[in-house]
Each structure stands twice: as structure tokens, then as C-alpha cells.
């Protein structure tokens, strides 16, 4: 099992502690550092992980290339080095018990189940657990374990979705290729998204993303919708509109700062998403 974690201006102490929760249960970890060179993240993290440094391949050139290029880099590395599985991690995620998760994944994988594996996400998954394996239609990147043969089948990540909507696009393409996404419900991952806060007015919850992320989310989720329109159910189509556009507009107006700037980026993202050439995407 090869691991991949992406970093962007992390708290070095927290990032290293999160990594230590799983690094000894995988064979190698690629740390893809999107932070600027002057932040000196590599030295700070490595200094906190002296016992683990032999397990690490560090990649960073000072540019923020987000997640999709990192996945494709790890996929190529995995093929060259003969790995079977790729674990994708976020810097803000931490495991309750990764050893148990790997044990479960290996059991199902080695008995012939060529699934993409995901854990139960604390605070995000809110459905009632009945079985150890629950098949899902979408996942978040962090905690996902994808067999290399599945990445081969879908030709890796679509870099149209460098960050936002990448997980949904991957999940849909995996299923279109004939594979299933299996949530191992007894394995839990704790994951933080953005900088969550609640407004005093209407008690609205928001991840409080700035202008660039507001633009990216609006654009890429619209491209995702156009690309996979026939795959979505009517309920899922309504959910996309409500979550990424209607509620985002309400959150900007009533719960977020920089209202005018973010409204402009929301509108620009919608416009660019509507006019994006779908021929540039991977099917």
C-alpha cells in the first residue's frame, strides 16, 4: 500500500501527528507539499518525524497544484514500484484506528473484492449503520483507498477538478467503469473541512471559503453536473443546486465576510462552469 497526503501551509505539529497515525501501516508515503518554499514546511515536518523519514518521499516545488496532480503523480509512482493500493489522505484528517482499517481493506481486497474502499467519516456521514460494508455513490478523498487497477481503468484523476469536485468525479467515473465504492462502516476517520463557523444571524453554518475557493467550487461542481448529468438522480441534481448555489448565496449574504467579492466570484464561477468545454475532461 502506497500512501499520499497533500499539505498546504499546515500546522507542522498537527500534520506530523496525523501522519504518524497511519504511516507505520503503509509501505511508503508520498508527501505532496503545495506550500510556498519560503514556508519551509518540509524541514519543520521532517524534524518532527525522524523515526518515519525512511518511509517518506517528499515532493514540492513551491507551487499549489492542489490534489488531482498529486493523485496522478502517486498513481504513476505506484505503477513503477509495483504497489497494489493507493491511500489518499488530507492534512486535517486523523484516524481512530488505521491499522484496523487496513486489516479490513486487505481482507476484502485479497478475497477478490476489487472495490474502492472508504471509511465512515465522523460528522459527515449521518446515516444509520446496519452492515459492515455499505455501498456509496460518492466519497471524500481523504481516507479513500483505490486499487491501482481501478486507477488504470479510469486513466487516473481528471485534472479539470484540481481540488473541488475531484472526489465526486472520481467516484462517478469509478462506478461508470463498473466498480463499487465500499464504506467499511466500523472504521472511522475524523475530517475537518475548511474553517467552519456559525453566524449569529439565522444560526447559519458555513465553511467560510474565500474568493478563490468560492469561484472554484461554483465552477467545478457545475462542470461535474454537466459532465455526469445523466448519472445523477433527480434528488442529486436538486441537492447540487441547493448546496453549491442557493445555500452558498444565502451563506455569503448572511454569514460570511467579503460579501461583494465572493458574490462576484460565485457568479464568475457559474458563468465559466456553464461555458467550459467538456471535451477537455476525462470521461
N, C-alpha and C positions, 0 to 999 in steps of 0.2 A: 504494500500500500504506500503510495506517494501522497504527501500532503502539500497543500498550497494555502498560504494565508497572505492576504493583502493588507498592507499598512498604509495609513495616510496620517501623518502628524499625530501618532498615538501617544498616550502616556506610556513611556517605556516600561515602567514598573508593572502597570496593569497588563500591557501587551505580553510581556515576558511571562507573567504568572498565568495568563490564559493559555499561552502556548505550552507551558510546562504540564498542563493538564492532559495533553494528548501526544506530545512529541515522542515520548518513550514507547508508545504503542503503534507507531508507524515506522517505516523503514528509512524515509528521508523526508525532509520538509523544505519546500521552496518558499522563501520569504520574499514576496514581491513588494518592494518598497516604493510607493508612489510619492513619498515626501520629498521636498526640495533638499538638495545636497547639503545646504548650509544648516539644516536642522540636525544633522549628524545623528540620525536615528539608528543607523547600523551600529555604530560604536556603542551607543547607550544600551541597546538591546543585547548585543553580543556580550558586553561586560556583565550583564545580569544572567547570562546563560552559558557560563564557561563549561559546565558539565554536558551541555547539549550541542555545542558548536559543531561537533563532528557530524551531527545529523542534519546540518543546515546547508542549503545552497541559497546564497543571497543574490537578489537581482534588483538593481535600482540605478537609474541614470539621472535622477533629479526631476523627471517629468511625471505628471499624474496621468497615467494611461488607463486608470480605472481597473475593472475586473476582467472583462472579456479577453483582452490581450494576454492577461496573466493566465487565464484558463488555457488558452491556446498554446502558450509557452510551456505550461506544465504538461499538456497533452503530448506535445512533440517530445519533451524530455522523457515522459513515461514510455512512449513507443521506443525510443532509442535505448532506454535502460531496461526494458522488459518488465515494467510494472503492470499489474492487473487492474488495480483500482486507484481512483483519484479522490481524495478527501479535499473538499473546498471549505475554507474557514474565513471568518471575518475577525478583525482585531477585537471587536467588542463582545464576542461570544465566549461563554465558558461552559464547560461540561459538568454535569453531575457525576458521571462515571463513564469516561470514554472507553475504558478497557472493556466494559460490559457491552457497549455499542459495537465495538469492533468484533467482539466474540459473536454477537448475534448476526452481524452482517456476514462474517465468514461462514457461519453455519448455513445461512440461506444461499449464499453465493456458491459455496462448494457442493451443495446438494442440487445444483443445476438451475437455480432461480436467477436468471440474468436480469435482475431488477436494478433500477436506480434507488438507492436507499436514503431515507431521511429520518431524522429523529422527531420526537414530539417537541414542539417549540413552546416553552413556558411563556404564558402571557399572550401568545399569538394564536395558537391552536386552542379553540374553546369548545370542541365537540366532545361528546361522551365516548370514552374508550370502552369498546366491547371485546376486541380481539387484539392479539399481539401484533398482527400485521393489518394495517389499514391502507387501502389503495387511494391515492390522491390524484388530483388533476394538476395542481400547481405546487411549487415549493419555494422556499427562500434558499439562496445559495449556501449560506452558512450551515455546516453540518451535513451537507449532501455528499454522498459517496457514489461516484459514477464509474461503472466498469469501463475500461479503455475501449473495449469492443463497441460499446454504445456510442462513445465519442467518435469512434471511427465511422460508425453507421450514419451519424448526423453531420459529419465533417466539422466537428468542433463547435465552438461558440460563434455566434453571429456578432461581429464587432460593430454592427449598426447599433446594438444595445450595449455600449461600452460599460454602463453601470445600471441605469434604471431599466426595468422591464426585462433585463437579461435572464433572471431566474424563470419568469413566466415563459419567455420564448424558448429557453432550453427545455422546460417541462413539456411544452406543447410539441416541440419537434421530436423529443424522445418518444412520446406516445404516438405521434404520426408514423414514426419508424417501427412501431409495433411492440414497444417495450412498456413496462408498467413502472409506476413510482410507488414504492412500498415504504410507508411510515412504520418504523419499529416503535410502537407506542410505549414500550416500557423503558425507553432510553430518552432522557430529557436534556435539552440544550437551552441555556438561558441566553437571550439575544436582545441587545439594545438597538433601537432604530432611531437615528437622528438625535435631536435634542428635545425630547418630549416635554411638553408643558401644557397646563390648562389655563384658559383665560378666566378672568373673574366674571366677565360677561357671558352668560349662557353656559358657563362651565364647559367650553369647547376644548377638546383635546387636539393638539397639533404637534407634528414633528418639527415645525419651525424651520424649514429649509429656506436658504437664502435664494437670491435671484437665479443663480446658475442652476441649482437643483430644481427650482420651480420650473424653469424652462425645459430642462432635460426630462423631467417626469411627464410634463404635458406633451412634449414631442414624442418621446419613445413609446408611451403607452397608447398613443393614437396610431403610431406605426404598427405596433403589435396588434391592435384591433383590426386595422386594415389588412395586415398580412395573414391573420388567422381568423378572419371574420366568420367563415363557415364552420369553424371548430367550436366556437363559443355557443353556449346555450343562451336563450333569451334572458334568463336571470343573470348570467355572467355579463352579458352586454350592458344591462341596466346597471350592474354593480360597477363596471368600469367607468361609465359616465358619471355616476353618483360620487364615487370615491375620488377620482382624479380630476374632476372638473367642477361639478356642482358643489361638493363639500369643500374642495380646495378654495373655490371662490369665496365661500362663506367664512372659511378659516382666515383667509387673508384679510377680509374686511373687518372681522370681529375679534381675531385672536393673535394676529401677527404684526410684526413691525414692518417698516419699509413697504407700506401698502401699495403705493403707486408703482414703485419699481417692480414689485412682484406681480402686480396685475398686468403690467406691460409684458413681463416675461411669460406669464401664463398665456396671454393672447398670442404672443410670438411663437410659443411652443406649439399651440394648436394650429396656427397657420402653417408652420414648417412641417408639422406632422401630417397635415392634410395633403401637402404638396410634395412629400418625399417620394422619390422614385423607388417603388418596391422591387424593381429589378436588381437593385444593389444589395438586397438582403439574401441570406442563405435560406433555402426552402426547408 
